[in-house]
C-alpha cells in the first residue's frame, strides 16, 4: 500500500469538508490534510471572536469559507467572506484572520 499524500480524510468517498472540523468554544480547531514542501491543505473551525494575528507566509494562501463569516485582513485591507467565497492572500503580504461569527474554512498554501 502506498503512502497517502492526502491524510485525515477518506479516499474514494464523497465527503463534506465542513463536517471534518467542529467549532469548539473559545478555540481555533485545525486538521491538516496535506503538508509537504510544495503544498499545505488545512481545515479550520473558529469560534466567534477567535483570531490568528498578523503574519505572513512564503507561499500564496487561498482561503475558502465553508460555513459562517470570517474577516481577512491582507496588507491592511479588510475582506469579509461568507460560505462559498474564496480569497487568495499573496505570499509575503501580512495577513490576519478574525471570526466575525463562528466559521469554518479551508486553507491551501502553495509554496
mmCIF file of the C-alpha atoms, coordinates in Angstrom:
data_MODEL
# 
_entry.id   MODEL 
# 
loop_
_atom_site.group_PDB 
_atom_site.id 
_atom_site.type_symbol 
_atom_site.label_atom_id 
_atom_site.label_alt_id 
_atom_site.label_comp_id 
_atom_site.label_asym_id 
_atom_site.label_entity_id 
_atom_site.label_seq_id 
_atom_site.pdbx_PDB_ins_code 
_atom_site.Cartn_x 
_atom_site.Cartn_y 
_atom_site.Cartn_z 
_atom_site.occupancy 
_atom_site.B_iso_or_equiv 
_atom_site.pdbx_formal_charge 
_atom_site.auth_seq_id 
_atom_site.auth_comp_id 
_atom_site.auth_asym_id 
_atom_site.auth_atom_id 
_atom_site.pdbx_PDB_model_num 
ATOM 1   C CA . UNK A 1 1   ? 0.000   0.000  0.000  1.00 0.00 ? 1   UNK A CA 1 
ATOM 2   C CA . UNK A 1 2   ? 1.401   3.396  -0.956 1.00 0.00 ? 2   UNK A CA 1 
ATOM 3   C CA . UNK A 1 3   ? 1.648   6.291  1.470  1.00 0.00 ? 3   UNK A CA 1 
ATOM 4   C CA . UNK A 1 4   ? -1.323  8.626  1.336  1.00 0.00 ? 4   UNK A CA 1 
ATOM 5   C CA . UNK A 1 5   ? -0.322  12.135 0.326  1.00 0.00 ? 5   UNK A CA 1 
ATOM 6   C CA . UNK A 1 6   ? -3.692  13.459 1.477  1.00 0.00 ? 6   UNK A CA 1 
ATOM 7   C CA . UNK A 1 7   ? -4.379  12.234 5.018  1.00 0.00 ? 7   UNK A CA 1 
ATOM 8   C CA . UNK A 1 8   ? -7.057  12.527 7.722  1.00 0.00 ? 8   UNK A CA 1 
ATOM 9   C CA . UNK A 1 9   ? -9.781  12.221 5.090  1.00 0.00 ? 9   UNK A CA 1 
ATOM 10  C CA . UNK A 1 10  ? -11.467 9.241  3.460  1.00 0.00 ? 10  UNK A CA 1 
ATOM 11  C CA . UNK A 1 11  ? -10.333 8.429  -0.054 1.00 0.00 ? 11  UNK A CA 1 
ATOM 12  C CA . UNK A 1 12  ? -12.697 7.451  -2.862 1.00 0.00 ? 12  UNK A CA 1 
ATOM 13  C CA . UNK A 1 13  ? -15.721 8.603  -0.898 1.00 0.00 ? 13  UNK A CA 1 
ATOM 14  C CA . UNK A 1 14  ? -17.912 11.702 -1.155 1.00 0.00 ? 14  UNK A CA 1 
ATOM 15  C CA . UNK A 1 15  ? -17.408 13.910 1.889  1.00 0.00 ? 15  UNK A CA 1 
ATOM 16  C CA . UNK A 1 16  ? -18.439 17.327 3.162  1.00 0.00 ? 16  UNK A CA 1 
ATOM 17  C CA . UNK A 1 17  ? -15.298 19.237 4.196  1.00 0.00 ? 17  UNK A CA 1 
ATOM 18  C CA . UNK A 1 18  ? -17.117 21.334 6.794  1.00 0.00 ? 18  UNK A CA 1 
ATOM 19  C CA . UNK A 1 19  ? -18.068 18.147 8.664  1.00 0.00 ? 19  UNK A CA 1 
ATOM 20  C CA . UNK A 1 20  ? -14.402 17.238 9.252  1.00 0.00 ? 20  UNK A CA 1 
ATOM 21  C CA . UNK A 1 21  ? -13.819 20.028 11.810 1.00 0.00 ? 21  UNK A CA 1 
ATOM 22  C CA . UNK A 1 22  ? -16.032 21.224 14.659 1.00 0.00 ? 22  UNK A CA 1 
ATOM 23  C CA . UNK A 1 23  ? -16.289 24.647 16.249 1.00 0.00 ? 23  UNK A CA 1 
ATOM 24  C CA . UNK A 1 24  ? -15.249 24.464 19.912 1.00 0.00 ? 24  UNK A CA 1 
ATOM 25  C CA . UNK A 1 25  ? -15.892 27.215 22.420 1.00 0.00 ? 25  UNK A CA 1 
ATOM 26  C CA . UNK A 1 26  ? -13.003 29.669 22.728 1.00 0.00 ? 26  UNK A CA 1 
ATOM 27  C CA . UNK A 1 27  ? -10.807 27.769 20.282 1.00 0.00 ? 27  UNK A CA 1 
ATOM 28  C CA . UNK A 1 28  ? -9.476  27.509 16.780 1.00 0.00 ? 28  UNK A CA 1 
ATOM 29  C CA . UNK A 1 29  ? -9.532  23.887 15.652 1.00 0.00 ? 29  UNK A CA 1 
ATOM 30  C CA . UNK A 1 30  ? -7.420  22.719 12.709 1.00 0.00 ? 30  UNK A CA 1 
ATOM 31  C CA . UNK A 1 31  ? -6.994  19.497 10.760 1.00 0.00 ? 31  UNK A CA 1 
ATOM 32  C CA . UNK A 1 32  ? -4.111  19.072 8.317  1.00 0.00 ? 32  UNK A CA 1 
ATOM 33  C CA . UNK A 1 33  ? -4.986  17.178 5.138  1.00 0.00 ? 33  UNK A CA 1 
ATOM 34  C CA . UNK A 1 34  ? -1.662  17.563 3.283  1.00 0.00 ? 34  UNK A CA 1 
ATOM 35  C CA . UNK A 1 35  ? 1.726   19.026 4.140  1.00 0.00 ? 35  UNK A CA 1 
ATOM 36  C CA . UNK A 1 36  ? 4.914   18.968 2.096  1.00 0.00 ? 36  UNK A CA 1 
ATOM 37  C CA . UNK A 1 37  ? 7.490   21.344 0.627  1.00 0.00 ? 37  UNK A CA 1 
ATOM 38  C CA . UNK A 1 38  ? 5.153   22.392 -2.202 1.00 0.00 ? 38  UNK A CA 1 
ATOM 39  C CA . UNK A 1 39  ? 1.682   22.431 -0.649 1.00 0.00 ? 39  UNK A CA 1 
ATOM 40  C CA . UNK A 1 40  ? -0.274  22.650 2.596  1.00 0.00 ? 40  UNK A CA 1 
ATOM 41  C CA . UNK A 1 41  ? -4.013  21.984 2.944  1.00 0.00 ? 41  UNK A CA 1 
ATOM 42  C CA . UNK A 1 42  ? -5.651  22.597 6.329  1.00 0.00 ? 42  UNK A CA 1 
ATOM 43  C CA . UNK A 1 43  ? -9.242  22.860 7.529  1.00 0.00 ? 43  UNK A CA 1 
ATOM 44  C CA . UNK A 1 44  ? -10.065 25.330 10.313 1.00 0.00 ? 44  UNK A CA 1 
ATOM 45  C CA . UNK A 1 45  ? -13.045 25.927 12.608 1.00 0.00 ? 45  UNK A CA 1 
ATOM 46  C CA . UNK A 1 46  ? -13.063 29.250 14.500 1.00 0.00 ? 46  UNK A CA 1 
ATOM 47  C CA . UNK A 1 47  ? -15.298 30.106 17.430 1.00 0.00 ? 47  UNK A CA 1 
ATOM 48  C CA . UNK A 1 48  ? -16.772 33.621 17.262 1.00 0.00 ? 48  UNK A CA 1 
ATOM 49  C CA . UNK A 1 49  ? -14.192 36.236 18.267 1.00 0.00 ? 49  UNK A CA 1 
ATOM 50  C CA . UNK A 1 50  ? -11.163 33.985 17.792 1.00 0.00 ? 50  UNK A CA 1 
ATOM 51  C CA . UNK A 1 51  ? -8.350  35.190 15.559 1.00 0.00 ? 51  UNK A CA 1 
ATOM 52  C CA . UNK A 1 52  ? -4.982  34.456 14.024 1.00 0.00 ? 52  UNK A CA 1 
ATOM 53  C CA . UNK A 1 53  ? -2.888  37.588 14.403 1.00 0.00 ? 53  UNK A CA 1 
ATOM 54  C CA . UNK A 1 54  ? -0.998  39.269 11.573 1.00 0.00 ? 54  UNK A CA 1 
ATOM 55  C CA . UNK A 1 55  ? 1.687   37.097 9.987  1.00 0.00 ? 55  UNK A CA 1 
ATOM 56  C CA . UNK A 1 56  ? 2.972   36.287 6.519  1.00 0.00 ? 56  UNK A CA 1 
ATOM 57  C CA . UNK A 1 57  ? 3.703   33.160 4.525  1.00 0.00 ? 57  UNK A CA 1 
ATOM 58  C CA . UNK A 1 58  ? 6.306   32.079 1.997  1.00 0.00 ? 58  UNK A CA 1 
ATOM 59  C CA . UNK A 1 59  ? 3.511   30.781 -0.224 1.00 0.00 ? 59  UNK A CA 1 
ATOM 60  C CA . UNK A 1 60  ? 0.304   32.024 -1.793 1.00 0.00 ? 60  UNK A CA 1 
ATOM 61  C CA . UNK A 1 61  ? -2.531  31.235 0.635  1.00 0.00 ? 61  UNK A CA 1 
ATOM 62  C CA . UNK A 1 62  ? -6.023  30.535 -0.717 1.00 0.00 ? 62  UNK A CA 1 
ATOM 63  C CA . UNK A 1 63  ? -8.877  30.511 1.802  1.00 0.00 ? 63  UNK A CA 1 
ATOM 64  C CA . UNK A 1 64  ? -12.343 29.184 1.027  1.00 0.00 ? 64  UNK A CA 1 
ATOM 65  C CA . UNK A 1 65  ? -15.050 29.764 3.627  1.00 0.00 ? 65  UNK A CA 1 
ATOM 66  C CA . UNK A 1 66  ? -17.138 26.630 4.163  1.00 0.00 ? 66  UNK A CA 1 
ATOM 67  C CA . UNK A 1 67  ? -19.607 27.925 6.795  1.00 0.00 ? 67  UNK A CA 1 
ATOM 68  C CA . UNK A 1 68  ? -20.240 31.242 8.529  1.00 0.00 ? 68  UNK A CA 1 
ATOM 69  C CA . UNK A 1 69  ? -18.373 34.520 8.022  1.00 0.00 ? 69  UNK A CA 1 
ATOM 70  C CA . UNK A 1 70  ? -14.739 35.474 8.542  1.00 0.00 ? 70  UNK A CA 1 
ATOM 71  C CA . UNK A 1 71  ? -12.826 38.723 8.225  1.00 0.00 ? 71  UNK A CA 1 
ATOM 72  C CA . UNK A 1 72  ? -9.481  38.550 6.455  1.00 0.00 ? 72  UNK A CA 1 
ATOM 73  C CA . UNK A 1 73  ? -7.062  41.469 6.561  1.00 0.00 ? 73  UNK A CA 1 
ATOM 74  C CA . UNK A 1 74  ? -4.430  41.429 3.804  1.00 0.00 ? 74  UNK A CA 1 
ATOM 75  C CA . UNK A 1 75  ? -1.776  44.139 3.748  1.00 0.00 ? 75  UNK A CA 1 
ATOM 76  C CA . UNK A 1 76  ? -4.123  46.425 5.709  1.00 0.00 ? 76  UNK A CA 1 
ATOM 77  C CA . UNK A 1 77  ? -7.219  45.862 3.536  1.00 0.00 ? 77  UNK A CA 1 
ATOM 78  C CA . UNK A 1 78  ? -10.221 44.040 5.042  1.00 0.00 ? 78  UNK A CA 1 
ATOM 79  C CA . UNK A 1 79  ? -12.283 41.407 3.247  1.00 0.00 ? 79  UNK A CA 1 
ATOM 80  C CA . UNK A 1 80  ? -15.474 39.882 4.667  1.00 0.00 ? 80  UNK A CA 1 
ATOM 81  C CA . UNK A 1 81  ? -16.025 36.366 3.292  1.00 0.00 ? 81  UNK A CA 1 
ATOM 82  C CA . UNK A 1 82  ? -19.064 34.128 3.685  1.00 0.00 ? 82  UNK A CA 1 
ATOM 83  C CA . UNK A 1 83  ? -19.692 30.477 2.831  1.00 0.00 ? 83  UNK A CA 1 
ATOM 84  C CA . UNK A 1 84  ? -18.802 29.732 -0.776 1.00 0.00 ? 84  UNK A CA 1 
ATOM 85  C CA . UNK A 1 85  ? -16.381 32.642 -1.162 1.00 0.00 ? 85  UNK A CA 1 
ATOM 86  C CA . UNK A 1 86  ? -12.622 32.398 -1.736 1.00 0.00 ? 86  UNK A CA 1 
ATOM 87  C CA . UNK A 1 87  ? -9.717  34.830 -1.345 1.00 0.00 ? 87  UNK A CA 1 
ATOM 88  C CA . UNK A 1 88  ? -6.059  34.492 -2.333 1.00 0.00 ? 88  UNK A CA 1 
ATOM 89  C CA . UNK A 1 89  ? -3.585  36.129 0.045  1.00 0.00 ? 89  UNK A CA 1 
ATOM 90  C CA . UNK A 1 90  ? -0.286  36.629 -1.822 1.00 0.00 ? 90  UNK A CA 1 
ATOM 91  C CA . UNK A 1 91  ? 2.999   35.293 -0.460 1.00 0.00 ? 91  UNK A CA 1 
ATOM 92  C CA . UNK A 1 92  ? 4.968   37.689 1.756  1.00 0.00 ? 92  UNK A CA 1 
ATOM 93  C CA . UNK A 1 93  ? 1.985   40.041 2.337  1.00 0.00 ? 93  UNK A CA 1 
ATOM 94  C CA . UNK A 1 94  ? 0.957   40.350 6.006  1.00 0.00 ? 94  UNK A CA 1 
ATOM 95  C CA . UNK A 1 95  ? -2.472  38.895 6.736  1.00 0.00 ? 95  UNK A CA 1 
ATOM 96  C CA . UNK A 1 96  ? -4.742  38.073 9.672  1.00 0.00 ? 96  UNK A CA 1 
ATOM 97  C CA . UNK A 1 97  ? -7.998  36.173 10.247 1.00 0.00 ? 97  UNK A CA 1 
ATOM 98  C CA . UNK A 1 98  ? -10.856 37.107 12.602 1.00 0.00 ? 98  UNK A CA 1 
ATOM 99  C CA . UNK A 1 99  ? -14.084 35.186 13.290 1.00 0.00 ? 99  UNK A CA 1 
ATOM 100 C CA . UNK A 1 100 ? -16.928 37.689 12.972 1.00 0.00 ? 100 UNK A CA 1 
ATOM 101 C CA . UNK A 1 101 ? -19.112 34.695 13.823 1.00 0.00 ? 101 UNK A CA 1 
ATOM 102 C CA . UNK A 1 102 ? -18.264 31.020 14.201 1.00 0.00 ? 102 UNK A CA 1 
ATOM 103 C CA . UNK A 1 103 ? -16.944 29.876 10.855 1.00 0.00 ? 103 UNK A CA 1 
ATOM 104 C CA . UNK A 1 104 ? -15.071 27.140 9.021  1.00 0.00 ? 104 UNK A CA 1 
ATOM 105 C CA . UNK A 1 105 ? -12.576 27.463 6.212  1.00 0.00 ? 105 UNK A CA 1 
ATOM 106 C CA . UNK A 1 106 ? -10.221 25.509 4.030  1.00 0.00 ? 106 UNK A CA 1 
ATOM 107 C CA . UNK A 1 107 ? -6.694  26.890 3.642  1.00 0.00 ? 107 UNK A CA 1 
ATOM 108 C CA . UNK A 1 108 ? -4.481  25.855 0.726  1.00 0.00 ? 108 UNK A CA 1 
ATOM 109 C CA . UNK A 1 109 ? -0.943  27.253 0.650  1.00 0.00 ? 109 UNK A CA 1 
ATOM 110 C CA . UNK A 1 110 ? 1.166   26.749 -2.468 1.00 0.00 ? 110 UNK A CA 1 
ATOM 111 C CA . UNK A 1 111 ? 4.914   27.251 -1.952 1.00 0.00 ? 111 UNK A CA 1 
# 
